Amino acid sequence: MSRWFVYFLFYSFAGYGLEKLHAKLSHAPKQVRKCFLLLPLCPVYGLAMTVLLAAAPKEMGFLPLALLGGLICTGAEYAVHLFYDKVLGVQFWDYTAMKGHIQGRICPQFTALWGLLSAAAVKLVQPWVRLLAVPPWTAFLLWIVLAADSVLSWSLLRRYRDTELLSLRAVLAQSRASSQSSTSL
């Protein structure tokens, strides 16, 4: 079980890196590109890759793997977006400007990109990730840290419904602003 948790964490962190790179290259106005307050993770990437690794036959060719990866990643993307939107009232991405989008949650352009990236990750990255050895006690500590950060992030998002607050600097600024407004009354 800890092996799959390590895969989830690795690809969530890699996804965070991809998101930061995309934000930087595209000069996106939204620079906070993670889904947790403290941890630099985008769990949609970890979820999608973990499902793909579990579902894909060992010797699948690149193109069929890219097709399967595109479907799985897009399904994960849709489900995670729907969850964040309906349960927490936030949106981390919006594809409404993209042709062929579905409710702004998914679009064919990113489906193709996810397919290619996920197939490349399975073929080129996963053999190295498989070599990562994490002792059970370390996996347990990581579970605790992830759970604690999940609770903090969930509370913050439910209260303020603002993904830009998922950084300590933003939380501290929000806290100062709240305390200043309450003392001026």
C-alpha positions as CSV (number, residue, x, y, z in Angstrom):
1,M,0.0,0.0,0.0
2,S,2.8,2.5,0.8
3,R,4.1,1.9,-2.7
4,W,0.9,3.3,-4.2
5,F,0.9,6.2,-1.8
6,V,4.5,7.1,-2.8
7,Y,3.4,7.0,-6.5
8,F,0.5,9.3,-5.6
9,L,2.8,11.7,-3.8
10,F,5.4,11.6,-6.5
11,Y,3.0,12.4,-9.4
12,S,1.1,15.0,-7.3
13,F,4.4,16.8,-6.8
14,A,5.4,16.4,-10.4
15,G,2.0,17.8,-11.4
16,Y,2.6,20.8,-9.1
17,G,5.9,21.3,-11.0
18,L,4.1,21.2,-14.3
19,E,1.5,23.6,-13.1
20,K,4.1,26.1,-11.9
21,L,6.0,25.8,-15.2
22,H,2.8,26.3,-17.1
23,A,1.9,29.4,-15.0
24,K,5.3,30.9,-15.5
25,L,5.5,30.2,-19.3
26,S,1.9,31.4,-20.0
27,H,2.2,34.4,-17.6
28,A,-1.0,33.2,-16.0
29,P,-2.6,35.7,-13.5
30,K,-3.2,32.8,-11.2
31,Q,0.1,31.7,-9.8
32,V,-0.9,29.5,-6.9
33,R,-0.9,26.1,-8.5
34,K,-1.4,23.6,-5.8
35,C,-4.4,22.2,-3.9
36,F,-3.0,22.2,-0.4
37,L,-2.0,24.9,2.0
38,L,1.5,23.6,2.9
39,L,2.3,20.8,0.6
40,P,3.4,21.5,-3.0
41,L,1.0,18.9,-4.5
42,C,-1.7,18.8,-7.2
43,P,-3.6,15.6,-6.2
44,V,-5.4,15.3,-9.6
45,Y,-2.1,14.3,-11.2
46,G,-1.4,11.8,-8.4
47,L,-4.9,10.3,-8.7
48,A,-4.8,10.0,-12.4
49,M,-1.4,8.5,-12.6
50,T,-2.1,6.0,-9.8
51,V,-5.2,4.8,-11.6
52,L,-3.4,4.6,-14.9
53,L,-0.6,2.6,-13.4
54,A,-3.1,0.2,-11.8
55,A,-5.2,-0.1,-15.0
56,A,-2.6,-0.3,-17.8
57,P,-1.3,-3.7,-18.8
58,K,2.5,-4.0,-18.3
59,E,3.5,-4.3,-22.0
60,M,1.1,-1.8,-23.5
61,G,2.3,0.1,-26.5
62,F,2.8,3.9,-26.3
63,L,-0.2,4.9,-28.5
64,P,-2.7,2.7,-26.7
65,L,-1.2,3.8,-23.4
66,A,-1.6,7.5,-24.5
67,L,-5.3,6.8,-25.4
68,L,-5.9,5.1,-22.1
69,G,-4.0,7.7,-20.2
70,G,-5.9,10.5,-21.9
71,L,-9.2,8.9,-20.9
72,I,-8.2,8.2,-17.3
73,C,-6.6,11.6,-16.8
74,T,-9.5,13.4,-18.3
75,G,-11.9,11.4,-16.1
76,A,-9.9,12.2,-13.0
77,E,-9.8,15.9,-14.1
78,Y,-13.5,16.0,-14.5
79,A,-14.3,14.2,-11.2
80,V,-11.8,16.3,-9.2
81,H,-13.1,19.6,-10.7
82,L,-16.7,18.6,-10.0
83,F,-15.8,17.7,-6.4
84,Y,-14.0,21.0,-5.8
85,D,-16.8,23.0,-7.4
86,K,-19.8,21.3,-5.8
87,V,-18.3,20.4,-2.3
88,L,-15.9,23.3,-1.7
89,G,-17.2,25.9,-4.0
90,V,-13.9,26.6,-5.8
91,Q,-12.4,26.0,-9.2
92,F,-8.7,25.5,-9.7
93,W,-8.9,25.6,-13.6
94,D,-11.4,26.8,-16.2
95,Y,-11.3,25.6,-19.8
96,T,-14.3,27.7,-21.0
97,A,-12.0,29.6,-23.4
98,M,-11.0,26.3,-25.0
99,K,-12.8,24.8,-28.0
100,G,-14.8,21.7,-27.2
101,H,-14.7,22.1,-23.5
102,I,-17.3,20.4,-21.3
103,Q,-18.6,22.7,-18.5
104,G,-15.1,24.3,-18.4
105,R,-13.9,21.2,-16.5
106,I,-12.2,19.3,-19.4
107,C,-11.3,19.9,-23.0
108,P,-10.0,17.9,-25.9
109,Q,-6.7,19.8,-26.2
110,F,-5.7,18.9,-22.6
111,T,-7.0,15.3,-23.0
112,A,-4.5,14.9,-25.8
113,L,-1.7,16.5,-23.8
114,W,-2.6,14.3,-20.7
115,G,-2.5,11.2,-22.9
116,L,1.0,12.0,-24.2
117,L,2.4,13.1,-20.9
118,S,0.9,10.1,-19.0
119,A,2.2,7.6,-21.5
120,A,5.7,9.2,-21.4
121,A,5.6,9.1,-17.6
122,V,4.7,5.4,-17.6
123,K,7.4,4.5,-20.1
124,L,10.2,6.9,-19.1
125,V,9.6,8.0,-15.5
126,Q,7.8,5.2,-13.7
127,P,10.7,2.7,-14.0
128,W,12.8,5.1,-11.9
129,V,9.9,5.9,-9.5
130,R,9.4,2.2,-8.9
131,L,12.9,2.2,-7.4
132,L,12.0,4.6,-4.7
133,A,12.0,2.8,-1.4
134,V,10.2,4.5,1.5
135,P,10.2,2.8,4.9
136,P,6.7,2.2,6.3
137,W,7.3,4.6,9.2
138,T,8.1,7.4,6.7
139,A,5.0,6.6,4.7
140,F,3.0,6.7,7.9
141,L,4.4,10.2,8.7
142,L,3.6,11.4,5.2
143,W,0.0,10.1,5.6
144,I,-0.3,12.2,8.8
145,V,1.2,15.3,7.2
146,L,-1.1,14.9,4.2
147,A,-4.1,14.4,6.4
148,A,-3.4,17.4,8.5
149,D,-2.7,19.6,5.4
150,S,-5.9,18.3,3.9
151,V,-8.0,19.3,6.9
152,L,-6.4,22.8,7.0
153,S,-6.8,23.3,3.2
154,W,-10.4,22.0,3.3
155,S,-11.3,24.4,6.1
156,L,-9.7,27.3,4.4
157,L,-11.3,26.6,1.0
158,R,-14.8,26.1,2.6
159,R,-14.5,29.3,4.6
160,Y,-13.1,31.7,2.0
161,R,-13.8,29.9,-1.3
162,D,-10.6,31.3,-2.7
163,T,-7.8,29.1,-4.1
164,E,-5.3,32.0,-4.0
165,L,-5.3,31.6,-0.2
166,L,-3.4,28.3,-0.5
167,S,-0.1,29.8,0.6
168,L,1.1,30.8,4.0
169,R,1.8,34.3,2.9
170,A,-1.8,34.7,1.7
171,V,-3.3,33.2,4.8
172,L,-1.2,35.5,7.0
173,A,-2.3,38.5,5.0
174,Q,-5.9,37.4,5.2
175,S,-5.5,36.9,9.0
176,R,-4.0,40.3,9.4
177,A,-6.8,41.9,7.3
178,S,-9.5,40.1,9.3
179,S,-7.9,41.1,12.7
180,Q,-7.5,44.7,11.6
181,S,-11.1,45.0,10.4
182,S,-12.4,43.4,13.7
183,T,-10.3,45.8,15.8
184,S,-11.5,48.9,13.9
185,L,-15.1,48.2,14.7
